[in-house]
Amino acid sequence: MKNLKITRNITILFSLVLLLSFNAVHKFYVSVTNVVYSEKNSSFQITSRIFIDDLEEVLEERYGIEAKLATEDESKIANDYIEKYMRAKFTIELNGDVAKYTFLGKKYDNDVVICFMEVPDVNLSDFKTITVQNEVLTDLFEEQQNVVHLKWRGKKKSFVLIKENNKGMLNL
């Protein structure tokens, strides 16, 4: 129990430092993803915050496109490739089965792109486990850390996922 509190406090502190530093030039590689169950919509609503320059670099490296995100010259196919990359690197499993999600789009906040996704038509009473696998940017940056916050029915669980440990699982 003590280790859990220490881990939670470290995660909260790390997330706070991360969020406060989104306006500065970063020297670390991290993303923050929130997965929140909406009782009203019976869906998991997902937001993923990724540094623009890191995402541009992986899109160019992986797909050969110069995205020029958040500029007037942004590539017309940037959204398609961001969605393609997210589908390859981010998955949610409910009871061990991969859940289909809708990529709703993106917006920019200073030097961060926020991707919006949703797993629709989820009845939590049907599920015993949820697993999140987040490999975003781990194929490009060895130091990449992906912080995942899961919220449902007033409960919250956080994971720090890395290349060697890219899955977090919860029993509902």
C-alpha positions in Angstrom: 0.0 0.0 0.0 2.9 2.4 0.8 4.5 1.6 -2.5 1.2 2.3 -4.3 1.0 5.8 -2.6 4.6 6.6 -3.5 4.0 5.5 -7.1 0.8 7.5 -7.3 2.6 10.6 -5.8 5.5 10.3 -8.2 3.0 9.9 -11.2 1.1 13.0 -10.1 4.2 15.0 -9.6 5.6 13.8 -12.9 2.3 14.7 -14.7 2.2 18.1 -13.1 5.8 18.9 -14.1 4.9 17.7 -17.6 1.8 19.8 -17.9 3.6 22.9 -16.7 6.5 22.4 -19.1 4.4 22.0 -22.3 5.3 25.6 -23.1 9.0 25.1 -22.8 11.5 23.4 -25.2 11.5 19.8 -24.0 14.5 17.6 -23.4 12.5 14.5 -22.5 10.1 12.3 -24.4 6.7 11.9 -22.9 3.0 11.8 -23.8 0.0 11.9 -21.6 -3.1 10.0 -22.4 -6.4 10.2 -20.5 -9.0 7.4 -20.9 -12.2 8.4 -19.2 -15.4 6.3 -19.1 -18.5 8.5 -19.8 -21.6 7.1 -18.1 -23.7 9.5 -20.1 -22.4 8.3 -23.5 -21.5 4.7 -22.4 -18.1 5.2 -24.0 -14.4 5.6 -23.3 -13.3 9.0 -24.3 -9.6 9.3 -25.0 -7.3 12.3 -25.3 -3.6 11.9 -26.0 -1.2 14.8 -25.7 2.0 14.5 -27.8 4.7 17.0 -28.6 4.2 18.3 -32.2 7.9 18.1 -33.1 8.2 14.5 -32.0 5.0 13.5 -33.9 6.3 15.2 -37.0 9.6 13.4 -36.7 7.9 10.0 -36.4 5.5 10.7 -39.3 8.5 11.6 -41.6 10.6 8.7 -40.4 7.8 6.1 -40.6 5.7 7.3 -43.6 8.0 9.8 -45.4 5.6 12.7 -45.1 6.5 16.2 -44.1 3.5 17.1 -42.0 4.3 20.7 -41.0 1.7 20.4 -38.1 0.1 23.5 -36.7 1.3 25.7 -39.6 -0.5 27.2 -42.6 1.4 24.7 -44.7 0.1 21.6 -42.8 -0.1 18.6 -45.1 -3.6 17.8 -46.3 -2.9 14.1 -45.4 -1.5 14.8 -41.9 -4.8 13.7 -40.2 -4.9 10.4 -42.1 -1.3 9.6 -41.1 -1.8 10.6 -37.5 -4.8 8.3 -37.3 -2.8 5.5 -39.0 0.1 5.9 -36.6 -2.2 6.0 -33.5 -4.0 2.8 -34.7 -0.7 1.1 -35.0 0.7 2.2 -31.7 -2.3 2.7 -29.3 -4.8 -0.1 -28.4 -7.4 -0.8 -25.8 -8.6 -4.3 -24.9 -11.8 -5.1 -23.1 -11.8 -8.6 -21.6 -8.8 -9.4 -23.8 -10.5 -8.3 -27.1 -9.2 -5.3 -29.0 -11.8 -2.6 -28.8 -12.5 -0.6 -32.0 -12.2 3.2 -31.5 -13.1 6.2 -33.6 -10.4 8.7 -34.3 -12.3 12.0 -33.8 -9.6 14.4 -34.8 -6.9 16.7 -33.3 -6.3 20.2 -32.1 -3.2 22.1 -31.1 -2.2 23.6 -27.8 1.1 25.5 -28.0 3.7 22.9 -28.9 1.4 19.9 -28.3 -1.1 18.1 -30.5 -4.1 16.6 -28.7 -5.7 13.6 -30.4 -9.3 12.7 -29.6 -10.5 9.1 -29.8 -13.6 7.3 -28.5 -14.6 3.6 -27.9 -18.4 3.8 -28.3 -21.1 1.6 -26.9 -19.3 0.2 -23.8 -21.4 -1.3 -21.1 -19.0 -1.6 -18.1 -21.0 -4.3 -16.5 -20.0 -6.6 -19.4 -16.3 -6.2 -18.7 -13.9 -7.5 -16.1 -10.6 -6.1 -17.5 -9.3 -3.2 -19.5 -5.8 -3.2 -21.0 -4.2 -0.1 -22.5 -1.2 -0.6 -24.8 0.6 2.6 -25.7 3.7 2.4 -27.9 3.5 6.0 -29.2 6.9 7.3 -30.2 8.7 4.3 -28.5 9.9 3.2 -32.0 11.7 6.5 -32.4 12.8 7.5 -28.9 14.4 5.0 -26.5 13.6 7.4 -23.6 9.9 7.8 -24.5 7.5 7.5 -21.6 3.7 7.3 -22.1 1.7 8.3 -19.0 -1.8 6.8 -19.1 -4.6 7.9 -16.7 -7.7 5.7 -16.6 -10.8 7.1 -14.9 -14.1 5.3 -14.5 -16.9 5.5 -11.9 -14.9 7.8 -9.6 -11.8 5.6 -9.7 -8.5 6.5 -11.2 -5.4 4.4 -12.1 -2.2 5.7 -13.7 0.6 3.9 -15.6 3.9 5.0 -16.9 4.5 2.9 -20.0 7.9 2.5 -21.7 9.2 0.5 -24.7 9.9 -2.6 -22.6 6.7 -2.4 -20.6 4.0 -0.9 -22.9 0.8 -2.3 -21.4 -1.2 -1.5 -18.3 -4.1 -3.6 -17.1 -7.0 -3.0 -14.7 -9.6 -5.2 -13.3 -12.9 -3.5 -13.3 
